[in-house]
Amino acid sequence: MLEIPWDQPATLIDLDGKPPSISTVHECVRHFAILTPAAQQKARMLLTRPTFRADRKSRTWLLNPDEIEILLARMQAERSTMN
């Protein structure tokens, strides 16, 4: 699982040319959650600190949609344990 702090600054971008969402990882994931499935597949998150990826030896600054979905699942799991 991706261990990225929720308060880390990040930018959510899509490939449709809409303005980016510049905020925290938490807010970017919340914004990702409300996108249409087609827009989600075009979204990427730019991090301010690189993180490790399971399939690479080096760290990365960019998260793909499947990795953002992992963060969304983490957010939903944390929210469900709070209730």
mmCIF file of the N, C-alpha and C atoms, coordinates in Angstrom:
data_MODEL
# 
_entry.id   MODEL 
# 
loop_
_atom_site.group_PDB 
_atom_site.id 
_atom_site.type_symbol 
_atom_site.label_atom_id 
_atom_site.label_alt_id 
_atom_site.label_comp_id 
_atom_site.label_asym_id 
_atom_site.label_entity_id 
_atom_site.label_seq_id 
_atom_site.pdbx_PDB_ins_code 
_atom_site.Cartn_x 
_atom_site.Cartn_y 
_atom_site.Cartn_z 
_atom_site.occupancy 
_atom_site.B_iso_or_equiv 
_atom_site.pdbx_formal_charge 
_atom_site.auth_seq_id 
_atom_site.auth_comp_id 
_atom_site.auth_asym_id 
_atom_site.auth_atom_id 
_atom_site.pdbx_PDB_model_num 
ATOM 1   N N  . MET A 1 1  ? 0.847   -1.185 0.000   1.00 0.00 ? 1  MET A N  1 
ATOM 2   C CA . MET A 1 1  ? 0.000   0.000  0.000   1.00 0.00 ? 1  MET A CA 1 
ATOM 3   C C  . MET A 1 1  ? 0.888   1.242  0.000   1.00 0.00 ? 1  MET A C  1 
ATOM 4   N N  . LEU A 1 2  ? 0.433   2.270  -0.657  1.00 0.00 ? 2  LEU A N  1 
ATOM 5   C CA . LEU A 1 2  ? 1.173   3.524  -0.721  1.00 0.00 ? 2  LEU A CA 1 
ATOM 6   C C  . LEU A 1 2  ? 1.100   4.244  0.614   1.00 0.00 ? 2  LEU A C  1 
ATOM 7   N N  . GLU A 1 3  ? 2.236   4.555  1.164   1.00 0.00 ? 3  GLU A N  1 
ATOM 8   C CA . GLU A 1 3  ? 2.311   5.238  2.453   1.00 0.00 ? 3  GLU A CA 1 
ATOM 9   C C  . GLU A 1 3  ? 2.670   6.709  2.236   1.00 0.00 ? 3  GLU A C  1 
ATOM 10  N N  . ILE A 1 4  ? 1.777   7.430  1.624   1.00 0.00 ? 4  ILE A N  1 
ATOM 11  C CA . ILE A 1 4  ? 1.988   8.851  1.353   1.00 0.00 ? 4  ILE A CA 1 
ATOM 12  C C  . ILE A 1 4  ? 1.176   9.637  2.380   1.00 0.00 ? 4  ILE A C  1 
ATOM 13  N N  . PRO A 1 5  ? 1.784   10.596 3.074   1.00 0.00 ? 5  PRO A N  1 
ATOM 14  C CA . PRO A 1 5  ? 1.042   11.382 4.059   1.00 0.00 ? 5  PRO A CA 1 
ATOM 15  C C  . PRO A 1 5  ? -0.097  12.168 3.399   1.00 0.00 ? 5  PRO A C  1 
ATOM 16  N N  . TRP A 1 6  ? -1.234  12.192 4.051   1.00 0.00 ? 6  TRP A N  1 
ATOM 17  C CA . TRP A 1 6  ? -2.397  12.904 3.508   1.00 0.00 ? 6  TRP A CA 1 
ATOM 18  C C  . TRP A 1 6  ? -2.139  14.402 3.364   1.00 0.00 ? 6  TRP A C  1 
ATOM 19  N N  . ASP A 1 7  ? -1.291  14.963 4.218   1.00 0.00 ? 7  ASP A N  1 
ATOM 20  C CA . ASP A 1 7  ? -1.084  16.417 4.183   1.00 0.00 ? 7  ASP A CA 1 
ATOM 21  C C  . ASP A 1 7  ? 0.068   16.839 3.262   1.00 0.00 ? 7  ASP A C  1 
ATOM 22  N N  . GLN A 1 8  ? 0.659   15.897 2.543   1.00 0.00 ? 8  GLN A N  1 
ATOM 23  C CA . GLN A 1 8  ? 1.730   16.245 1.597   1.00 0.00 ? 8  GLN A CA 1 
ATOM 24  C C  . GLN A 1 8  ? 1.147   17.052 0.441   1.00 0.00 ? 8  GLN A C  1 
ATOM 25  N N  . PRO A 1 9  ? 1.766   18.170 0.075   1.00 0.00 ? 9  PRO A N  1 
ATOM 26  C CA . PRO A 1 9  ? 1.287   18.929 -1.088  1.00 0.00 ? 9  PRO A CA 1 
ATOM 27  C C  . PRO A 1 9  ? 1.372   18.081 -2.359  1.00 0.00 ? 9  PRO A C  1 
ATOM 28  N N  . ALA A 1 10 ? 0.368   18.247 -3.222  1.00 0.00 ? 10 ALA A N  1 
ATOM 29  C CA . ALA A 1 10 ? 0.314   17.491 -4.472  1.00 0.00 ? 10 ALA A CA 1 
ATOM 30  C C  . ALA A 1 10 ? -0.534  18.260 -5.485  1.00 0.00 ? 10 ALA A C  1 
ATOM 31  N N  . THR A 1 11 ? -0.464  17.805 -6.718  1.00 0.00 ? 11 THR A N  1 
ATOM 32  C CA . THR A 1 11 ? -1.256  18.397 -7.795  1.00 0.00 ? 11 THR A CA 1 
ATOM 33  C C  . THR A 1 11 ? -1.926  17.281 -8.577  1.00 0.00 ? 11 THR A C  1 
ATOM 34  N N  . LEU A 1 12 ? -3.252  17.372 -8.705  1.00 0.00 ? 12 LEU A N  1 
ATOM 35  C CA . LEU A 1 12 ? -3.997  16.412 -9.512  1.00 0.00 ? 12 LEU A CA 1 
ATOM 36  C C  . LEU A 1 12 ? -4.196  17.030 -10.885 1.00 0.00 ? 12 LEU A C  1 
ATOM 37  N N  . ILE A 1 13 ? -3.749  16.343 -11.917 1.00 0.00 ? 13 ILE A N  1 
ATOM 38  C CA . ILE A 1 13 ? -3.897  16.835 -13.278 1.00 0.00 ? 13 ILE A CA 1 
ATOM 39  C C  . ILE A 1 13 ? -4.697  15.825 -14.084 1.00 0.00 ? 13 ILE A C  1 
ATOM 40  N N  . ASP A 1 14 ? -5.393  16.318 -15.095 1.00 0.00 ? 14 ASP A N  1 
ATOM 41  C CA . ASP A 1 14 ? -6.023  15.403 -16.034 1.00 0.00 ? 14 ASP A CA 1 
ATOM 42  C C  . ASP A 1 14 ? -5.495  15.726 -17.416 1.00 0.00 ? 14 ASP A C  1 
ATOM 43  N N  . LEU A 1 15 ? -5.732  14.851 -18.317 1.00 0.00 ? 15 LEU A N  1 
ATOM 44  C CA . LEU A 1 15 ? -5.178  15.027 -19.652 1.00 0.00 ? 15 LEU A CA 1 
ATOM 45  C C  . LEU A 1 15 ? -6.182  15.666 -20.602 1.00 0.00 ? 15 LEU A C  1 
ATOM 46  N N  . ASP A 1 16 ? -7.298  16.193 -20.048 1.00 0.00 ? 16 ASP A N  1 
ATOM 47  C CA . ASP A 1 16 ? -8.299  16.877 -20.863 1.00 0.00 ? 16 ASP A CA 1 
ATOM 48  C C  . ASP A 1 16 ? -8.051  18.374 -20.936 1.00 0.00 ? 16 ASP A C  1 
ATOM 49  N N  . GLY A 1 17 ? -7.029  18.857 -20.236 1.00 0.00 ? 17 GLY A N  1 
ATOM 50  C CA . GLY A 1 17 ? -6.707  20.273 -20.297 1.00 0.00 ? 17 GLY A CA 1 
ATOM 51  C C  . GLY A 1 17 ? -7.422  21.133 -19.273 1.00 0.00 ? 17 GLY A C  1 
ATOM 52  N N  . LYS A 1 18 ? -8.112  20.518 -18.309 1.00 0.00 ? 18 LYS A N  1 
ATOM 53  C CA . LYS A 1 18 ? -8.759  21.293 -17.256 1.00 0.00 ? 18 LYS A CA 1 
ATOM 54  C C  . LYS A 1 18 ? -7.694  21.816 -16.290 1.00 0.00 ? 18 LYS A C  1 
ATOM 55  N N  . PRO A 1 19 ? -7.984  22.889 -15.564 1.00 0.00 ? 19 PRO A N  1 
ATOM 56  C CA . PRO A 1 19 ? -6.996  23.399 -14.602 1.00 0.00 ? 19 PRO A CA 1 
ATOM 57  C C  . PRO A 1 19 ? -6.667  22.335 -13.557 1.00 0.00 ? 19 PRO A C  1 
ATOM 58  N N  . PRO A 1 20 ? -5.416  22.267 -13.128 1.00 0.00 ? 20 PRO A N  1 
ATOM 59  C CA . PRO A 1 20 ? -5.033  21.275 -12.124 1.00 0.00 ? 20 PRO A CA 1 
ATOM 60  C C  . PRO A 1 20 ? -5.597  21.633 -10.754 1.00 0.00 ? 20 PRO A C  1 
ATOM 61  N N  . SER A 1 21 ? -5.727  20.620 -9.916  1.00 0.00 ? 21 SER A N  1 
ATOM 62  C CA . SER A 1 21 ? -6.131  20.809 -8.530  1.00 0.00 ? 21 SER A CA 1 
ATOM 63  C C  . SER A 1 21 ? -4.861  20.778 -7.686  1.00 0.00 ? 21 SER A C  1 
ATOM 64  N N  . ILE A 1 22 ? -4.481  21.936 -7.162  1.00 0.00 ? 22 ILE A N  1 
ATOM 65  C CA . ILE A 1 22 ? -3.257  22.050 -6.364  1.00 0.00 ? 22 ILE A CA 1 
ATOM 66  C C  . ILE A 1 22 ? -3.670  22.119 -4.904  1.00 0.00 ? 22 ILE A C  1 
ATOM 67  N N  . SER A 1 23 ? -3.294  21.108 -4.141  1.00 0.00 ? 23 SER A N  1 
ATOM 68  C CA . SER A 1 23 ? -3.738  21.009 -2.750  1.00 0.00 ? 23 SER A CA 1 
ATOM 69  C C  . SER A 1 23 ? -2.874  19.975 -2.035  1.00 0.00 ? 23 SER A C  1 
ATOM 70  N N  . THR A 1 24 ? -3.507  19.238 -1.134  1.00 0.00 ? 24 THR A N  1 
ATOM 71  C CA . THR A 1 24 ? -2.840  18.136 -0.441  1.00 0.00 ? 24 THR A CA 1 
ATOM 72  C C  . THR A 1 24 ? -3.215  16.818 -1.125  1.00 0.00 ? 24 THR A C  1 
ATOM 73  N N  . VAL A 1 25 ? -2.487  15.763 -0.790  1.00 0.00 ? 25 VAL A N  1 
ATOM 74  C CA . VAL A 1 25 ? -2.821  14.446 -1.326  1.00 0.00 ? 25 VAL A CA 1 
ATOM 75  C C  . VAL A 1 25 ? -4.267  14.103 -0.977  1.00 0.00 ? 25 VAL A C  1 
ATOM 76  N N  . HIS A 1 26 ? -4.674  14.372 0.245   1.00 0.00 ? 26 HIS A N  1 
ATOM 77  C CA . HIS A 1 26 ? -6.036  14.069 0.684   1.00 0.00 ? 26 HIS A CA 1 
ATOM 78  C C  . HIS A 1 26 ? -7.070  14.751 -0.198  1.00 0.00 ? 26 HIS A C  1 
ATOM 79  N N  . GLU A 1 27 ? -6.908  16.040 -0.432  1.00 0.00 ? 27 GLU A N  1 
ATOM 80  C CA . GLU A 1 27 ? -7.868  16.791 -1.245  1.00 0.00 ? 27 GLU A CA 1 
ATOM 81  C C  . GLU A 1 27 ? -7.826  16.346 -2.707  1.00 0.00 ? 27 GLU A C  1 
ATOM 82  N N  . CYS A 1 28 ? -6.652  16.028 -3.207  1.00 0.00 ? 28 CYS A N  1 
ATOM 83  C CA . CYS A 1 28 ? -6.549  15.545 -4.588  1.00 0.00 ? 28 CYS A CA 1 
ATOM 84  C C  . CYS A 1 28 ? -7.271  14.209 -4.751  1.00 0.00 ? 28 CYS A C  1 
ATOM 85  N N  . VAL A 1 29 ? -7.145  13.322 -3.766  1.00 0.00 ? 29 VAL A N  1 
ATOM 86  C CA . VAL A 1 29 ? -7.831  12.031 -3.828  1.00 0.00 ? 29 VAL A CA 1 
ATOM 87  C C  . VAL A 1 29 ? -9.343  12.243 -3.737  1.00 0.00 ? 29 VAL A C  1 
ATOM 88  N N  . ARG A 1 30 ? -9.778  13.164 -2.890  1.00 0.00 ? 30 ARG A N  1 
ATOM 89  C CA . ARG A 1 30 ? -11.223 13.475 -2.807  1.00 0.00 ? 30 ARG A CA 1 
ATOM 90  C C  . ARG A 1 30 ? -11.739 13.999 -4.140  1.00 0.00 ? 30 ARG A C  1 
ATOM 91  N N  . HIS A 1 31 ? -10.958 14.854 -4.787  1.00 0.00 ? 31 HIS A N  1 
ATOM 92  C CA . HIS A 1 31 ? -11.356 15.381 -6.093  1.00 0.00 ? 31 HIS A CA 1 
ATOM 93  C C  . HIS A 1 31 ? -11.380 14.254 -7.134  1.00 0.00 ? 31 HIS A C  1 
ATOM 94  N N  . PHE A 1 32 ? -10.396 13.375 -7.095  1.00 0.00 ? 32 PHE A N  1 
ATOM 95  C CA . PHE A 1 32 ? -10.344 12.227 -7.997  1.00 0.00 ? 32 PHE A CA 1 
ATOM 96  C C  . PHE A 1 32 ? -11.607 11.381 -7.859  1.00 0.00 ? 32 PHE A C  1 
ATOM 97  N N  . ALA A 1 33 ? -12.091 11.210 -6.634  1.00 0.00 ? 33 ALA A N  1 
ATOM 98  C CA . ALA A 1 33 ? -13.255 10.359 -6.370  1.00 0.00 ? 33 ALA A CA 1 
ATOM 99  C C  . ALA A 1 33 ? -14.513 10.856 -7.070  1.00 0.00 ? 33 ALA A C  1 
ATOM 100 N N  . ILE A 1 34 ? -14.630 12.157 -7.294  1.00 0.00 ? 34 ILE A N  1 
ATOM 101 C CA . ILE A 1 34 ? -15.852 12.683 -7.911  1.00 0.00 ? 34 ILE A CA 1 
ATOM 102 C C  . ILE A 1 34 ? -15.754 12.795 -9.433  1.00 0.00 ? 34 ILE A C  1 
ATOM 103 N N  . LEU A 1 35 ? -14.596 12.486 -9.994  1.00 0.00 ? 35 LEU A N  1 
ATOM 104 C CA . LEU A 1 35 ? -14.451 12.510 -11.447 1.00 0.00 ? 35 LEU A CA 1 
ATOM 105 C C  . LEU A 1 35 ? -15.212 11.353 -12.077 1.00 0.00 ? 35 LEU A C  1 
ATOM 106 N N  . THR A 1 36 ? -15.594 11.530 -13.328 1.00 0.00 ? 36 THR A N  1 
ATOM 107 C CA . THR A 1 36 ? -16.212 10.426 -14.059 1.00 0.00 ? 36 THR A CA 1 
ATOM 108 C C  . THR A 1 36 ? -15.155 9.343  -14.285 1.00 0.00 ? 36 THR A C  1 
ATOM 109 N N  . PRO A 1 37 ? -15.578 8.107  -14.518 1.00 0.00 ? 37 PRO A N  1 
ATOM 110 C CA . PRO A 1 37 ? -14.597 7.049  -14.773 1.00 0.00 ? 37 PRO A CA 1 
ATOM 111 C C  . PRO A 1 37 ? -13.649 7.384  -15.931 1.00 0.00 ? 37 PRO A C  1 
ATOM 112 N N  . ALA A 1 38 ? -14.162 8.005  -16.977 1.00 0.00 ? 38 ALA A N  1 
ATOM 113 C CA . ALA A 1 38 ? -13.307 8.369  -18.109 1.00 0.00 ? 38 ALA A CA 1 
ATOM 114 C C  . ALA A 1 38 ? -12.267 9.400  -17.688 1.00 0.00 ? 38 ALA A C  1 
ATOM 115 N N  . ALA A 1 39 ? -12.673 10.387 -16.898 1.00 0.00 ? 39 ALA A N  1 
ATOM 116 C CA . ALA A 1 39 ? -11.741 11.409 -16.423 1.00 0.00 ? 39 ALA A CA 1 
ATOM 117 C C  . ALA A 1 39 ? -10.739 10.817 -15.441 1.00 0.00 ? 39 ALA A C  1 
ATOM 118 N N  . GLN A 1 40 ? -11.179 9.862  -14.614 1.00 0.00 ? 40 GLN A N  1 
ATOM 119 C CA . GLN A 1 40 ? -10.259 9.212  -13.682 1.00 0.00 ? 40 GLN A CA 1 
ATOM 120 C C  . GLN A 1 40 ? -9.134  8.507  -14.434 1.00 0.00 ? 40 GLN A C  1 
ATOM 121 N N  . GLN A 1 41 ? -9.445  7.894  -15.553 1.00 0.00 ? 41 GLN A N  1 
ATOM 122 C CA . GLN A 1 41 ? -8.421  7.178  -16.316 1.00 0.00 ? 41 GLN A CA 1 
ATOM 123 C C  . GLN A 1 41 ? -7.410  8.121  -16.956 1.00 0.00 ? 41 GLN A C  1 
ATOM 124 N N  . LYS A 1 42 ? -7.753  9.401  -17.047 1.00 0.00 ? 42 LYS A N  1 
ATOM 125 C CA . LYS A 1 42 ? -6.842  10.390 -17.614 1.00 0.00 ? 42 LYS A CA 1 
ATOM 126 C C  . LYS A 1 42 ? -6.135  11.215 -16.550 1.00 0.00 ? 42 LYS A C  1 
ATOM 127 N N  . ALA A 1 43 ? -6.436  10.949 -15.286 1.00 0.00 ? 43 ALA A N  1 
ATOM 128 C CA . ALA A 1 43 ? -5.871  11.741 -14.185 1.00 0.00 ? 43 ALA A CA 1 
ATOM 129 C C  . ALA A 1 43 ? -4.508  11.211 -13.759 1.00 0.00 ? 43 ALA A C  1 
ATOM 130 N N  . ARG A 1 44 ? -3.680  12.124 -13.283 1.00 0.00 ? 44 ARG A N  1 
ATOM 131 C CA . ARG A 1 44 ? -2.376  11.791 -12.708 1.00 0.00 ? 44 ARG A CA 1 
ATOM 132 C C  . ARG A 1 44 ? -2.156  12.698 -11.501 1.00 0.00 ? 44 ARG A C  1 
ATOM 133 N N  . MET A 1 45 ? -1.406  12.232 -10.531 1.00 0.00 ? 45 MET A N  1 
ATOM 134 C CA . MET A 1 45 ? -1.100  13.060 -9.368  1.00 0.00 ? 45 MET A CA 1 
ATOM 135 C C  . MET A 1 45 ? 0.404   13.291 -9.322  1.00 0.00 ? 45 MET A C  1 
ATOM 136 N N  . LEU A 1 46 ? 0.772   14.548 -9.273  1.00 0.00 ? 46 LEU A N  1 
ATOM 137 C CA . LEU A 1 46 ? 2.172   14.950 -9.166  1.00 0.00 ? 46 LEU A CA 1 
ATOM 138 C C  . LEU A 1 46 ? 2.468   15.203 -7.689  1.00 0.00 ? 46 LEU A C  1 
ATOM 139 N N  . LEU A 1 47 ? 3.465   14.496 -7.165  1.00 0.00 ? 47 LEU A N  1 
ATOM 140 C CA . LEU A 1 47 ? 3.827   14.608 -5.753  1.00 0.00 ? 47 LEU A CA 1 
ATOM 141 C C  . LEU A 1 47 ? 4.940   15.637 -5.557  1.00 0.00 ? 47 LEU A C  1 
ATOM 142 N N  . THR A 1 48 ? 5.054   16.155 -4.348  1.00 0.00 ? 48 THR A N  1 
ATOM 143 C CA . THR A 1 48 ? 6.160   17.056 -4.029  1.00 0.00 ? 48 THR A CA 1 
ATOM 144 C C  . THR A 1 48 ? 7.361   16.289 -3.479  1.00 0.00 ? 48 THR A C  1 
ATOM 145 N N  . ARG A 1 49 ? 7.138   15.068 -3.026  1.00 0.00 ? 49 ARG A N  1 
ATOM 146 C CA . ARG A 1 49 ? 8.216   14.176 -2.595  1.00 0.00 ? 49 ARG A CA 1 
ATOM 147 C C  . ARG A 1 49 ? 8.003   12.832 -3.277  1.00 0.00 ? 49 ARG A C  1 
ATOM 148 N N  . PRO A 1 50 ? 9.045   12.262 -3.866  1.00 0.00 ? 50 PRO A N  1 
ATOM 149 C CA . PRO A 1 50 ? 8.861   10.993 -4.584  1.00 0.00 ? 50 PRO A CA 1 
ATOM 150 C C  . PRO A 1 50 ? 8.527   9.850  -3.630  1.00 0.00 ? 50 PRO A C  1 
ATOM 151 N N  . THR A 1 51 ? 7.870   8.848  -4.179  1.00 0.00 ? 51 THR A N  1 
ATOM 152 C CA . THR A 1 51 ? 7.496   7.673  -3.401  1.00 0.00 ? 51 THR A CA 1 
ATOM 153 C C  . THR A 1 51 ? 7.901   6.418  -4.161  1.00 0.00 ? 51 THR A C  1 
ATOM 154 N N  . PHE A 1 52 ? 8.010   5.307  -3.439  1.00 0.00 ? 52 PHE A N  1 
ATOM 155 C CA . PHE A 1 52 ? 8.369   4.047  -4.074  1.00 0.00 ? 52 PHE A CA 1 
ATOM 156 C C  . PHE A 1 52 ? 7.155   3.452  -4.769  1.00 0.00 ? 52 PHE A C  1 
ATOM 157 N N  . ARG A 1 53 ? 7.413   2.764  -5.863  1.00 0.00 ? 53 ARG A N  1 
ATOM 158 C CA . ARG A 1 53 ? 6.388   2.038  -6.603  1.00 0.00 ? 53 ARG A CA 1 
ATOM 159 C C  . ARG A 1 53 ? 6.719   0.564  -6.517  1.00 0.00 ? 53 ARG A C  1 
ATOM 160 N N  . ALA A 1 54 ? 5.713   -0.255 -6.420  1.00 0.00 ? 54 ALA A N  1 
ATOM 161 C CA . ALA A 1 54 ? 5.929   -1.701 -6.285  1.00 0.00 ? 54 ALA A CA 1 
ATOM 162 C C  . ALA A 1 54 ? 6.633   -2.293 -7.494  1.00 0.00 ? 54 ALA A C  1 
ATOM 163 N N  . ASP A 1 55 ? 6.383   -1.754 -8.665  1.00 0.00 ? 55 ASP A N  1 
ATOM 164 C CA . ASP A 1 55 ? 6.925   -2.358 -9.885  1.00 0.00 ? 55 ASP A CA 1 
ATOM 165 C C  . ASP A 1 55 ? 8.219   -1.716 -10.383 1.00 0.00 ? 55 ASP A C  1 
ATOM 166 N N  . ARG A 1 56 ? 8.814   -0.814 -9.605  1.00 0.00 ? 56 ARG A N  1 
ATOM 167 C CA . ARG A 1 56 ? 10.042  -0.142 -10.043 1.00 0.00 ? 56 ARG A CA 1 
ATOM 168 C C  . ARG A 1 56 ? 11.086  -0.129 -8.939  1.00 0.00 ? 56 ARG A C  1 
ATOM 169 N N  . LYS A 1 57 ? 12.339  -0.041 -9.352  1.00 0.00 ? 57 LYS A N  1 
ATOM 170 C CA . LYS A 1 57 ? 13.428  0.041  -8.390  1.00 0.00 ? 57 LYS A CA 1 
ATOM 171 C C  . LYS A 1 57 ? 13.613  1.465  -7.880  1.00 0.00 ? 57 LYS A C  1 
ATOM 172 N N  . SER A 1 58 ? 13.198  2.438  -8.685  1.00 0.00 ? 58 SER A N  1 
ATOM 173 C CA . SER A 1 58 ? 13.396  3.835  -8.299  1.00 0.00 ? 58 SER A CA 1 
ATOM 174 C C  . SER A 1 58 ? 12.089  4.460  -7.812  1.00 0.00 ? 58 SER A C  1 
ATOM 175 N N  . ARG A 1 59 ? 12.210  5.609  -7.188  1.00 0.00 ? 59 ARG A N  1 
ATOM 176 C CA . ARG A 1 59 ? 11.042  6.330  -6.704  1.00 0.00 ? 59 ARG A CA 1 
ATOM 177 C C  . ARG A 1 59 ? 10.437  7.143  -7.843  1.00 0.00 ? 59 ARG A C  1 
ATOM 178 N N  . THR A 1 60 ? 9.201   7.573  -7.668  1.00 0.00 ? 60 THR A N  1 
ATOM 179 C CA . THR A 1 60 ? 8.517   8.329  -8.702  1.00 0.00 ? 60 THR A CA 1 
ATOM 180 C C  . THR A 1 60 ? 7.837   9.562  -8.127  1.00 0.00 ? 60 THR A C  1 
ATOM 181 N N  . TRP A 1 61 ? 7.674   10.557 -8.962  1.00 0.00 ? 61 TRP A N  1 
ATOM 182 C CA . TRP A 1 61 ? 6.984   11.793 -8.592  1.00 0.00 ? 61 TRP A CA 1 
ATOM 183 C C  . TRP A 1 61 ? 5.544   11.793 -9.078  1.00 0.00 ? 61 TRP A C  1 
ATOM 184 N N  . LEU A 1 62 ? 5.183   10.823 -9.903  1.00 0.00 ? 62 LEU A N  1 
ATOM 185 C CA . LEU A 1 62 ? 3.893   10.818 -10.579 1.00 0.00 ? 62 LEU A CA 1 
ATOM 186 C C  . LEU A 1 62 ? 3.131   9.537  -10.267 1.00 0.00 ? 62 LEU A C  1 
ATOM 187 N N  . LEU A 1 63 ? 1.867   9.681  -9.877  1.00 0.00 ? 63 LEU A N  1 
ATOM 188 C CA . LEU A 1 63 ? 1.016   8.515  -9.619  1.00 0.00 ? 63 LEU A CA 1 
ATOM 189 C C  . LEU A 1 63 ? 0.015   8.368  -10.752 1.00 0.00 ? 63 LEU A C  1 
ATOM 190 N N  . ASN A 1 64 ? -0.182  7.151  -11.190 1.00 0.00 ? 64 ASN A N  1 
ATOM 191 C CA . ASN A 1 64 ? -1.151  6.825  -12.228 1.00 0.00 ? 64 ASN A CA 1 
ATOM 192 C C  . ASN A 1 64 ? -2.520  6.574  -11.607 1.00 0.00 ? 64 ASN A C  1 
ATOM 193 N N  . PRO A 1 65 ? -3.578  6.475  -12.432 1.00 0.00 ? 65 PRO A N  1 
ATOM 194 C CA . PRO A 1 65 ? -4.930  6.279  -11.894 1.00 0.00 ? 65 PRO A CA 1 
ATOM 195 C C  . PRO A 1 65 ? -5.066  5.080  -10.960 1.00 0.00 ? 65 PRO A C  1 
ATOM 196 N N  . ASP A 1 66 ? -4.437  3.956  -11.292 1.00 0.00 ? 66 ASP A N  1 
ATOM 197 C CA . ASP A 1 66 ? -4.562  2.777  -10.428 1.00 0.00 ? 66 ASP A CA 1 
ATOM 198 C C  . ASP A 1 66 ? -3.947  3.028  -9.054  1.00 0.00 ? 66 ASP A C  1 
ATOM 199 N N  . GLU A 1 67 ? -2.902  3.831  -8.991  1.00 0.00 ? 67 GLU A N  1 
ATOM 200 C CA . GLU A 1 67 ? -2.279  4.152  -7.705  1.00 0.00 ? 67 GLU A CA 1 
ATOM 201 C C  . GLU A 1 67 ? -3.111  5.164  -6.921  1.00 0.00 ? 67 GLU A C  1 
ATOM 202 N N  . ILE A 1 68 ? -3.759  6.072  -7.621  1.00 0.00 ? 68 ILE A N  1 
ATOM 203 C CA . ILE A 1 68 ? -4.653  7.018  -6.948  1.00 0.00 ? 68 ILE A CA 1 
ATOM 204 C C  . ILE A 1 68 ? -5.859  6.257  -6.393  1.00 0.00 ? 68 ILE A C  1 
ATOM 205 N N  . GLU A 1 69 ? -6.321  5.246  -7.110  1.00 0.00 ? 69 GLU A N  1 
ATOM 206 C CA . GLU A 1 69 ? -7.423  4.406  -6.623  1.00 0.00 ? 69 GLU A CA 1 
ATOM 207 C C  . GLU A 1 69 ? -7.033  3.673  -5.346  1.00 0.00 ? 69 GLU A C  1 
ATOM 208 N N  . ILE A 1 70 ? -5.774  3.276  -5.216  1.00 0.00 ? 70 ILE A N  1 
ATOM 209 C CA . ILE A 1 70 ? -5.301  2.646  -3.978  1.00 0.00 ? 70 ILE A CA 1 
ATOM 210 C C  . ILE A 1 70 ? -5.416  3.633  -2.820  1.00 0.00 ? 70 ILE A C  1 
ATOM 211 N N  . LEU A 1 71 ? -5.032  4.884  -3.074  1.00 0.00 ? 71 LEU A N  1 
ATOM 212 C CA . LEU A 1 71 ? -5.160  5.911  -2.036  1.00 0.00 ? 71 LEU A CA 1 
ATOM 213 C C  . LEU A 1 71 ? -6.630  6.158  -1.700  1.00 0.00 ? 71 LEU A C  1 
ATOM 214 N N  . LEU A 1 72 ? -7.497  6.134  -2.703  1.00 0.00 ? 72 LEU A N  1 
ATOM 215 C CA . LEU A 1 72 ? -8.933  6.310  -2.466  1.00 0.00 ? 72 LEU A CA 1 
ATOM 216 C C  . LEU A 1 72 ? -9.475  5.170  -1.602  1.00 0.00 ? 72 LEU A C  1 
ATOM 217 N N  . ALA A 1 73 ? -9.057  3.947  -1.879  1.00 0.00 ? 73 ALA A N  1 
ATOM 218 C CA . ALA A 1 73 ? -9.489  2.800  -1.063  1.00 0.00 ? 73 ALA A CA 1 
ATOM 219 C C  . ALA A 1 73 ? -8.988  2.948  0.369   1.00 0.00 ? 73 ALA A C  1 
ATOM 220 N N  . ARG A 1 74 ? -7.758  3.434  0.535   1.00 0.00 ? 74 ARG A N  1 
ATOM 221 C CA . ARG A 1 74 ? -7.210  3.674  1.880   1.00 0.00 ? 74 ARG A CA 1 
ATOM 222 C C  . ARG A 1 74 ? -8.030  4.727  2.610   1.00 0.00 ? 74 ARG A C  1 
ATOM 223 N N  . MET A 1 75 ? -8.381  5.797  1.903   1.00 0.00 ? 75 MET A N  1 
ATOM 224 C CA . MET A 1 75 ? -9.182  6.857  2.506   1.00 0.00 ? 75 MET A CA 1 
ATOM 225 C C  . MET A 1 75 ? -10.545 6.324  2.946   1.00 0.00 ? 75 MET A C  1 
ATOM 226 N N  . GLN A 1 76 ? -11.183 5.544  2.080   1.00 0.00 ? 76 GLN A N  1 
ATOM 227 C CA . GLN A 1 76 ? -12.495 4.985  2.414   1.00 0.00 ? 76 GLN A CA 1 
ATOM 228 C C  . GLN A 1 76 ? -12.409 4.009  3.576   1.00 0.00 ? 76 GLN A C  1 
ATOM 229 N N  . ALA A 1 77 ? -11.337 3.216  3.633   1.00 0.00 ? 77 ALA A N  1 
ATOM 230 C CA . ALA A 1 77 ? -11.167 2.270  4.741   1.00 0.00 ? 77 ALA A CA 1 
ATOM 231 C C  . ALA A 1 77 ? -10.953 3.017  6.056   1.00 0.00 ? 77 ALA A C  1 
ATOM 232 N N  . GLU A 1 78 ? -10.155 4.074  6.013   1.00 0.00 ? 78 GLU A N  1 
ATOM 233 C CA . GLU A 1 78 ? -9.937  4.875  7.232   1.00 0.00 ? 78 GLU A CA 1 
ATOM 234 C C  . GLU A 1 78 ? -11.232 5.537  7.684   1.00 0.00 ? 78 GLU A C  1 
ATOM 235 N N  . ARG A 1 79 ? -12.018 5.984  6.734   1.00 0.00 ? 79 ARG A N  1 
ATOM 236 C CA . ARG A 1 79 ? -13.287 6.640  7.075   1.00 0.00 ? 79 ARG A CA 1 
ATOM 237 C C  . ARG A 1 79 ? -14.262 5.632  7.692   1.00 0.00 ? 79 ARG A C  1 
ATOM 238 N N  . SER A 1 80 ? -14.272 4.399  7.168   1.00 0.00 ? 80 SER A N  1 
ATOM 239 C CA . SER A 1 80 ? -15.214 3.394  7.684   1.00 0.00 ? 80 SER A CA 1 
ATOM 240 C C  . SER A 1 80 ? -14.813 2.921  9.087   1.00 0.00 ? 80 SER A C  1 
ATOM 241 N N  . THR A 1 81 ? -13.529 2.949  9.410   1.00 0.00 ? 81 THR A N  1 
ATOM 242 C CA . THR A 1 81 ? -13.110 2.549  10.755  1.00 0.00 ? 81 THR A CA 1 
ATOM 243 C C  . THR A 1 81 ? -13.402 3.643  11.772  1.00 0.00 ? 81 THR A C  1 
ATOM 244 N N  . MET A 1 82 ? -13.579 4.873  11.308  1.00 0.00 ? 82 MET A N  1 
ATOM 245 C CA . MET A 1 82 ? -13.908 5.975  12.215  1.00 0.00 ? 82 MET A CA 1 
ATOM 246 C C  . MET A 1 82 ? -15.370 5.946  12.632  1.00 0.00 ? 82 MET A C  1 
ATOM 247 N N  . ASN A 1 83 ? -16.221 5.334  11.806  1.00 0.00 ? 83 ASN A N  1 
ATOM 248 C CA . ASN A 1 83 ? -17.666 5.323  12.101  1.00 0.00 ? 83 ASN A CA 1 
ATOM 249 C C  . ASN A 1 83 ? -18.071 4.178  12.953  1.00 0.00 ? 83 ASN A C  1 
# 
